[in-house]
Each structure stands twice: as structure tokens, then as C-alpha cells.
Amino acid sequence: MKQKFFWKSFVSFSLAWSFLIIFISGIVLYIAPSGRVANWTIWTLFGFSKAAWQAIHTIFSYTFVILSVFHLFTLNWKVFWHYFTTKAATGLNKQKELLVSFILIAVVFLGTYFNTQPFKAIVDFGEWSTESWETKDETPPIPHAEILTLRELAGKYIPMSADSILMAIKQNGLNADSVGQTILTISELNHITPAKLYSIISPEQSIDSIKPQSTPSFQGFGRKTIAEISKELGKDVNDVIRILEKNGIKANPEDKLKSVAEIAEMTPLEIMEIIK
């Protein structure tokens, strides 16, 4: 006799699995490095890249919502509708619980929005965890530097011609076909990370040395807020904000320099040059 398929059990199990995957992927993304570092170092956890974890989290979030809707409006619609109409007729008799739940959600939402404790501590810990993956040798010269071609790197980020960079790659026993190839393409071809390839072709270069030697070093400023940087430079933070706004860069005093730079698609050093 053919065994009957129980849709309620199927949906319940699927919801449980989806919730577990969302929970795990959420924790992974909470502690994962920033996208620029993850892409630059080909960061993985349990064999999955950060982009893969983001995709998993997104897809299973949608899956959870779809299964929840199916569970409510298809499998349990009669029960739900009966409960709803009964309560509507008799009036909600759990007003205290309703009010407290609303207050709880409002406190969490507003506390997160206005960055107050203890929500600020949770966010700060996530940022600290993200930043802890970064090292000087594994930080790209600009966000998404892995998609730059050798031609785009030449001169601006590495004081060499594109042909010289290509020659240096080959002299180090690596494979590369043309100056039109990206750092990511060449690194994948040679089974190394973009960070490793960059260190090979520009071992002495860093975010603080890609400019003329007369430029002062601002190493470490990326993790400081605009307010802290303004104080160290002896400038009024409001003046600094106005200077950035005049250059089309939006920032708040509590924003970290690296975050401002990423949004503006610039390097922290270039932002410092504008401020200075």
C-alpha cells in the first residue's frame, strides 16, 4: 500500500531546516570579513566563500517566508481564519501581552536605529570581528581591487608600466596572458589569492606608499571615526564634514573612515588627502 504523503509534516520539517540554515549563515556573515578583504584573500568557511554564504542566507530567507505563507494560508487557513474571526467577535483579551510585545519590538527597532546600548555593543562587536580579519599585507589598495586589470593597476597603484608588471608575473613563474587580465583572473589561473599575487608584483607597495613620498602616512586611520580624525588633525569636525560634502562625500562624525571610503569608492588615503 502506498504511504500517504503528509504535507504538514513536510512543510514543518522544511521550515525547521530553513531556520537552522538562516541561523548559521547569519552568524557566519556577522563575523565574516568585509567584502573587499574576503574577495582579496579568497576567504572561505567550511568551503564556502562570503558571496556563497550571502547567497545561501538570502535564498533560504525567501524559502522560509514562502514556506511560512504556504503553512499559514494553505495548510492552516481554516484554523487561522476561525481563530481570527473568533477574536474579532469577542475582542482581543490579551491586550497587555499585545502592548508589551509592541513596546519590545519598538525598543529594539529604535535602539538599533539610534545606535544605543546594548544594541550598539552588538553592532560594534560585529564590526570588530569583521576588522580582525584584516592585516596590512592582506588589505587591497582599493575596494574590489581584484577586478582591476594590470593596465588599470599600472602607474596609479603600482609604479610600473603594465608590460613590466606582466613581465614580473612571468619572471616569478606564474602564468598570465595579457595586461587586460584582471588580478582575480590571473590569481585563479595560478591557484593563489589576489593578495598573494599583488604582494609578488608589488612587494613594497601598500596603501600608504602608492602616493609620492612627500605624502604623510595615515596608516591606521581607516578604523577611526571622522570625529577622532578631526581631533587628531586639529580640525573642527563640522568643518571636515562640510569639506567632504563639497567633494560629494556623505559622512557623519561617528562614521569610520574606511566605511566612508568604501561608500565613496575611494581609498582611505584619498579621503585623508581631501580632509587635509
C-alpha positions as a Markdown table, in Angstrom:
| # | Residue | x | y | z |
|---|---|---|---|---|
| 1 | Met | 0.0 | 0.0 | 0.0 |
| 2 | Lys | 1.4 | 3.4 | -1.0 |
| 3 | Gln | 2.2 | 5.5 | 2.0 |
| 4 | Lys | 0.4 | 8.8 | 2.2 |
| 5 | Phe | 2.5 | 12.0 | 1.9 |
| 6 | Phe | 1.8 | 14.4 | 4.8 |
| 7 | Trp | 2.3 | 17.9 | 3.6 |
| 8 | Lys | 2.0 | 19.5 | 7.0 |
| 9 | Ser | 5.0 | 17.4 | 8.2 |
| 10 | Phe | 6.9 | 18.2 | 5.1 |
| 11 | Val | 6.4 | 21.9 | 5.5 |
| 12 | Ser | 7.2 | 21.8 | 9.2 |
| 13 | Phe | 10.5 | 19.9 | 8.6 |
| 14 | Ser | 11.4 | 22.3 | 5.8 |
| 15 | Leu | 10.7 | 25.3 | 7.9 |
| 16 | Ala | 13.0 | 23.8 | 10.7 |
| 17 | Trp | 15.8 | 23.2 | 8.2 |
| 18 | Ser | 15.5 | 26.6 | 6.7 |
| 19 | Phe | 15.5 | 28.3 | 10.1 |
| 20 | Leu | 18.7 | 26.4 | 11.0 |
| 21 | Ile | 20.5 | 27.4 | 7.8 |
| 22 | Ile | 19.4 | 31.0 | 8.2 |
| 23 | Phe | 20.6 | 31.0 | 11.8 |
| 24 | Ile | 24.0 | 29.5 | 10.9 |
| 25 | Ser | 24.6 | 31.7 | 7.8 |
| 26 | Gly | 23.6 | 34.8 | 9.8 |
| 27 | Ile | 26.3 | 34.0 | 12.4 |
| 28 | Val | 28.9 | 33.4 | 9.7 |
| 29 | Leu | 28.1 | 36.7 | 8.0 |
| 30 | Tyr | 28.1 | 38.5 | 11.4 |
| 31 | Ile | 31.7 | 37.5 | 12.0 |
| 32 | Ala | 33.0 | 37.3 | 8.4 |
| 33 | Pro | 35.5 | 39.8 | 7.0 |
| 34 | Ser | 34.4 | 42.7 | 4.8 |
| 35 | Gly | 33.7 | 42.0 | 1.2 |
| 36 | Arg | 36.9 | 43.7 | 0.0 |
| 37 | Val | 39.1 | 41.6 | 2.3 |
| 38 | Ala | 37.1 | 38.4 | 1.6 |
| 39 | Asn | 37.5 | 38.8 | -2.1 |
| 40 | Trp | 41.1 | 39.9 | -1.9 |
| 41 | Thr | 42.1 | 36.9 | 0.2 |
| 42 | Ile | 39.6 | 34.4 | -1.2 |
| 43 | Trp | 38.2 | 33.9 | 2.3 |
| 44 | Thr | 36.1 | 30.7 | 2.9 |
| 45 | Leu | 34.5 | 29.0 | 5.8 |
| 46 | Phe | 33.5 | 25.3 | 5.6 |
| 47 | Gly | 34.4 | 25.6 | 1.9 |
| 48 | Phe | 32.0 | 28.4 | 1.1 |
| 49 | Ser | 33.1 | 31.9 | 0.2 |
| 50 | Lys | 31.4 | 35.0 | 1.7 |
| 51 | Ala | 29.5 | 35.5 | -1.5 |
| 52 | Ala | 28.2 | 31.9 | -1.3 |
| 53 | Trp | 27.2 | 32.4 | 2.4 |
| 54 | Gln | 25.3 | 35.6 | 1.4 |
| 55 | Ala | 23.5 | 33.8 | -1.4 |
| 56 | Ile | 22.6 | 30.9 | 1.0 |
| 57 | His | 21.3 | 33.3 | 3.6 |
| 58 | Thr | 19.2 | 35.2 | 1.1 |
| 59 | Ile | 17.7 | 32.2 | -0.7 |
| 60 | Phe | 16.8 | 30.4 | 2.5 |
| 61 | Ser | 15.3 | 33.6 | 4.0 |
| 62 | Tyr | 13.0 | 33.7 | 1.0 |
| 63 | Thr | 12.4 | 30.0 | 1.3 |
| 64 | Phe | 11.5 | 30.4 | 4.9 |
| 65 | Val | 9.0 | 33.2 | 4.1 |
| 66 | Ile | 7.4 | 31.2 | 1.2 |
| 67 | Leu | 7.0 | 28.1 | 3.3 |
| 68 | Ser | 5.6 | 30.1 | 6.2 |
| 69 | Val | 3.0 | 31.7 | 3.9 |
| 70 | Phe | 2.2 | 28.2 | 2.5 |
| 71 | His | 1.9 | 26.8 | 6.0 |
| 72 | Leu | -0.4 | 29.6 | 7.1 |
| 73 | Phe | -2.7 | 30.2 | 4.2 |
| 74 | Thr | -2.9 | 26.7 | 2.7 |
| 75 | Leu | -2.4 | 24.1 | 5.4 |
| 76 | Asn | -3.8 | 26.0 | 8.3 |
| 77 | Trp | -6.0 | 28.6 | 6.8 |
| 78 | Lys | -9.3 | 27.3 | 8.3 |
| 79 | Val | -7.8 | 27.2 | 11.8 |
| 80 | Phe | -6.2 | 30.6 | 11.4 |
| 81 | Trp | -9.5 | 32.2 | 10.0 |
| 82 | His | -11.6 | 30.6 | 12.7 |
| 83 | Tyr | -9.2 | 32.0 | 15.3 |
| 84 | Phe | -9.2 | 35.4 | 13.7 |
| 85 | Thr | -12.9 | 35.7 | 13.4 |
| 86 | Thr | -13.5 | 34.4 | 16.9 |
| 87 | Lys | -11.1 | 37.0 | 18.4 |
| 88 | Ala | -12.6 | 39.8 | 16.2 |
| 89 | Ala | -16.1 | 38.9 | 17.5 |
| 90 | Thr | -15.1 | 38.6 | 21.2 |
| 91 | Gly | -12.4 | 41.2 | 21.2 |
| 92 | Leu | -8.8 | 40.7 | 22.0 |
| 93 | Asn | -8.4 | 39.5 | 25.5 |
| 94 | Lys | -4.6 | 39.7 | 25.6 |
| 95 | Gln | -4.3 | 43.4 | 25.3 |
| 96 | Lys | -1.5 | 43.5 | 27.9 |
| 97 | Glu | 0.6 | 41.0 | 26.0 |
| 98 | Leu | -0.1 | 42.8 | 22.7 |
| 99 | Leu | 1.1 | 46.1 | 24.2 |
| 100 | Val | 4.2 | 44.6 | 25.8 |
| 101 | Ser | 5.2 | 42.9 | 22.6 |
| 102 | Phe | 4.7 | 46.1 | 20.6 |
| 103 | Ile | 6.9 | 48.0 | 23.1 |
| 104 | Leu | 9.6 | 45.3 | 22.9 |
| 105 | Ile | 9.8 | 45.5 | 19.1 |
| 106 | Ala | 9.7 | 49.3 | 19.2 |
| 107 | Val | 12.6 | 49.4 | 21.7 |
| 108 | Val | 14.7 | 47.1 | 19.7 |
| 109 | Phe | 14.0 | 48.9 | 16.4 |
| 110 | Leu | 14.6 | 52.4 | 17.8 |
| 111 | Gly | 17.6 | 51.3 | 19.9 |
| 112 | Thr | 19.2 | 49.8 | 16.8 |
| 113 | Tyr | 18.3 | 52.8 | 14.6 |
| 114 | Phe | 19.7 | 55.4 | 17.1 |
| 115 | Asn | 22.7 | 53.1 | 17.9 |
| 116 | Thr | 22.1 | 53.0 | 21.7 |
| 117 | Gln | 23.3 | 50.3 | 24.2 |
| 118 | Pro | 23.1 | 47.4 | 24.3 |
| 119 | Phe | 22.4 | 47.3 | 20.6 |
| 120 | Lys | 25.5 | 49.4 | 19.8 |
| 121 | Ala | 27.7 | 46.9 | 21.6 |
| 122 | Ile | 26.3 | 44.1 | 19.4 |
| 123 | Val | 27.0 | 46.1 | 16.2 |
| 124 | Asp | 30.4 | 47.1 | 17.5 |
| 125 | Phe | 31.4 | 43.6 | 18.2 |
| 126 | Gly | 30.4 | 42.6 | 14.7 |
| 127 | Glu | 32.5 | 45.4 | 13.2 |
| 128 | Trp | 35.4 | 44.4 | 15.5 |
| 129 | Ser | 35.1 | 40.8 | 14.3 |
| 130 | Thr | 35.0 | 42.0 | 10.7 |
| 131 | Glu | 38.1 | 44.2 | 11.1 |
| 132 | Ser | 40.0 | 41.5 | 13.0 |
| 133 | Trp | 40.5 | 39.6 | 9.7 |
| 134 | Glu | 42.4 | 42.5 | 8.2 |
| 135 | Thr | 46.1 | 42.7 | 8.1 |
| 136 | Lys | 48.3 | 45.2 | 6.4 |
| 137 | Asp | 49.5 | 42.6 | 3.9 |
| 138 | Glu | 46.0 | 41.4 | 3.1 |
| 139 | Thr | 44.3 | 44.8 | 2.6 |
| 140 | Pro | 43.6 | 45.7 | -1.0 |
| 141 | Pro | 44.9 | 49.1 | -2.2 |
| 142 | Ile | 41.2 | 50.0 | -3.0 |
| 143 | Pro | 37.9 | 48.2 | -2.6 |
| 144 | His | 37.4 | 45.4 | -5.2 |
| 145 | Ala | 41.0 | 45.8 | -6.4 |
| 146 | Glu | 40.8 | 42.2 | -7.6 |
| 147 | Ile | 38.7 | 43.3 | -10.6 |
| 148 | Leu | 41.3 | 45.7 | -11.8 |
| 149 | Thr | 43.4 | 44.8 | -14.9 |
| 150 | Leu | 47.1 | 45.0 | -15.0 |
| 151 | Arg | 46.7 | 48.0 | -17.3 |
| 152 | Glu | 44.5 | 49.7 | -14.6 |
| 153 | Leu | 47.0 | 49.0 | -11.8 |
| 154 | Ala | 49.9 | 50.3 | -13.7 |
| 155 | Gly | 51.1 | 53.7 | -12.7 |
| 156 | Lys | 48.3 | 54.6 | -10.4 |
| 157 | Tyr | 48.7 | 51.8 | -7.8 |
| 158 | Ile | 52.0 | 50.2 | -8.9 |
| 159 | Pro | 54.8 | 52.5 | -10.1 |
| 160 | Met | 55.5 | 50.3 | -13.1 |
| 161 | Ser | 54.2 | 50.0 | -16.7 |
| 162 | Ala | 51.6 | 47.3 | -17.5 |
| 163 | Asp | 54.1 | 45.4 | -19.6 |
| 164 | Ser | 56.6 | 45.5 | -16.7 |
| 165 | Ile | 54.0 | 44.1 | -14.3 |
| 166 | Leu | 53.2 | 41.3 | -16.8 |
| 167 | Met | 56.9 | 40.5 | -17.1 |
| 168 | Ala | 57.3 | 40.4 | -13.4 |
| 169 | Ile | 54.5 | 37.9 | -13.1 |
| 170 | Lys | 56.1 | 35.6 | -15.6 |
| 171 | Gln | 59.5 | 36.0 | -14.1 |
| 172 | Asn | 58.0 | 34.7 | -10.8 |
| 173 | Gly | 56.9 | 31.5 | -12.6 |
| 174 | Leu | 53.3 | 32.5 | -12.9 |
| 175 | Asn | 51.0 | 32.3 | -15.9 |
| 176 | Ala | 49.5 | 35.5 | -17.4 |
| 177 | Asp | 48.4 | 36.2 | -21.0 |
| 178 | Ser | 47.9 | 39.9 | -21.3 |
| 179 | Val | 47.8 | 43.3 | -19.5 |
| 180 | Gly | 44.0 | 43.2 | -20.0 |
| 181 | Gln | 43.6 | 40.3 | -17.5 |
| 182 | Thr | 42.3 | 41.1 | -14.0 |
| 183 | Ile | 44.1 | 40.3 | -10.8 |
| 184 | Leu | 41.4 | 37.8 | -9.9 |
| 185 | Thr | 41.7 | 36.1 | -13.3 |
| 186 | Ile | 45.5 | 35.7 | -13.0 |
| 187 | Ser | 45.3 | 34.6 | -9.4 |
| 188 | Glu | 42.7 | 31.9 | -10.2 |
| 189 | Leu | 44.8 | 30.8 | -13.1 |
| 190 | Asn | 47.8 | 30.3 | -10.7 |
| 191 | His | 45.8 | 29.0 | -7.8 |
| 192 | Ile | 46.8 | 31.8 | -5.4 |
| 193 | Thr | 44.9 | 34.7 | -3.8 |
| 194 | Pro | 44.8 | 38.2 | -5.3 |
| 195 | Ala | 46.6 | 39.4 | -2.1 |
| 196 | Lys | 49.4 | 36.9 | -2.8 |
| 197 | Leu | 49.7 | 37.9 | -6.4 |
| 198 | Tyr | 49.7 | 41.6 | -5.5 |
| 199 | Ser | 52.5 | 41.1 | -3.0 |
| 200 | Ile | 54.5 | 39.3 | -5.6 |
| 201 | Ile | 54.2 | 42.0 | -8.3 |
| 202 | Ser | 54.4 | 44.9 | -5.8 |
| 203 | Pro | 56.1 | 43.6 | -2.6 |
| 204 | Glu | 57.0 | 47.0 | -1.3 |
| 205 | Gln | 53.7 | 48.7 | -2.1 |
| 206 | Ser | 50.9 | 49.4 | 0.4 |
| 207 | Ile | 48.0 | 51.8 | 0.7 |
| 208 | Asp | 50.4 | 54.3 | 2.3 |
| 209 | Ser | 53.1 | 54.1 | -0.3 |
| 210 | Ile | 51.2 | 54.3 | -3.6 |
| 211 | Lys | 51.5 | 58.1 | -3.4 |
| 212 | Pro | 54.6 | 60.3 | -3.6 |
| 213 | Gln | 56.9 | 60.1 | -0.7 |
| 214 | Ser | 56.1 | 63.6 | 0.4 |
| 215 | Thr | 52.6 | 62.4 | 1.4 |
| 216 | Pro | 52.4 | 61.8 | 5.1 |
| 217 | Ser | 51.4 | 58.4 | 6.4 |
| 218 | Phe | 47.9 | 57.9 | 7.7 |
| 219 | Gln | 48.2 | 54.2 | 8.4 |
| 220 | Gly | 45.6 | 53.0 | 10.9 |
| 221 | Phe | 43.3 | 56.0 | 10.3 |
| 222 | Gly | 40.8 | 53.7 | 8.4 |
| 223 | Arg | 39.5 | 52.3 | 11.7 |
| 224 | Lys | 39.0 | 55.7 | 13.3 |
| 225 | Thr | 35.9 | 57.8 | 13.1 |
| 226 | Ile | 35.7 | 61.2 | 11.3 |
| 227 | Ala | 35.4 | 62.9 | 14.7 |
| 228 | Glu | 38.6 | 61.2 | 16.0 |
| 229 | Ile | 40.5 | 62.0 | 12.8 |
| 230 | Ser | 39.3 | 65.6 | 13.0 |
| 231 | Lys | 40.6 | 65.9 | 16.6 |
| 232 | Glu | 44.0 | 64.4 | 15.8 |
| 233 | Leu | 44.4 | 66.8 | 12.8 |
| 234 | Gly | 43.3 | 69.7 | 15.0 |
| 235 | Lys | 40.3 | 70.5 | 12.8 |
| 236 | Asp | 36.6 | 71.1 | 13.7 |
| 237 | Val | 34.6 | 68.0 | 12.9 |
| 238 | Asn | 31.8 | 70.1 | 11.4 |
| 239 | Asp | 34.3 | 71.8 | 9.0 |
| 240 | Val | 35.6 | 68.4 | 8.0 |
| 241 | Ile | 32.0 | 67.2 | 7.3 |
| 242 | Arg | 31.4 | 70.3 | 5.1 |
| 243 | Ile | 34.7 | 69.7 | 3.2 |
| 244 | Leu | 33.6 | 66.2 | 2.4 |
| 245 | Glu | 30.2 | 67.2 | 1.4 |
| 246 | Lys | 31.7 | 69.8 | -1.0 |
| 247 | Asn | 33.5 | 66.9 | -2.6 |
| 248 | Gly | 30.4 | 64.8 | -2.9 |
| 249 | Ile | 31.1 | 62.6 | 0.0 |
| 250 | Lys | 28.5 | 62.0 | 2.7 |
| 251 | Ala | 29.7 | 61.3 | 6.2 |
| 252 | Asn | 28.7 | 61.6 | 9.9 |
| 253 | Pro | 31.1 | 62.3 | 12.8 |
| 254 | Glu | 30.7 | 58.7 | 14.1 |
| 255 | Asp | 31.3 | 57.1 | 10.7 |
| 256 | Lys | 34.6 | 55.2 | 10.3 |
| 257 | Leu | 36.9 | 56.4 | 7.6 |
| 258 | Lys | 37.1 | 53.1 | 5.9 |
| 259 | Ser | 33.3 | 52.9 | 5.7 |
| 260 | Val | 33.1 | 56.4 | 4.2 |
| 261 | Ala | 35.8 | 55.5 | 1.7 |
| 262 | Glu | 34.1 | 52.3 | 0.7 |
| 263 | Ile | 30.8 | 54.1 | 0.0 |
| 264 | Ala | 32.6 | 56.8 | -1.9 |
| 265 | Glu | 34.5 | 54.1 | -3.9 |
| 266 | Met | 37.8 | 55.7 | -2.8 |
| 267 | Thr | 40.7 | 54.7 | -0.6 |
| 268 | Pro | 41.1 | 55.9 | 2.9 |
| 269 | Leu | 44.2 | 57.7 | 1.9 |
| 270 | Glu | 42.3 | 59.7 | -0.8 |
| 271 | Ile | 39.7 | 60.7 | 1.8 |
| 272 | Met | 42.5 | 61.9 | 4.1 |
| 273 | Glu | 44.0 | 63.9 | 1.3 |
| 274 | Ile | 40.7 | 65.7 | 0.9 |
| 275 | Ile | 40.4 | 66.3 | 4.6 |
| 276 | Lys | 43.9 | 67.5 | 4.8 |
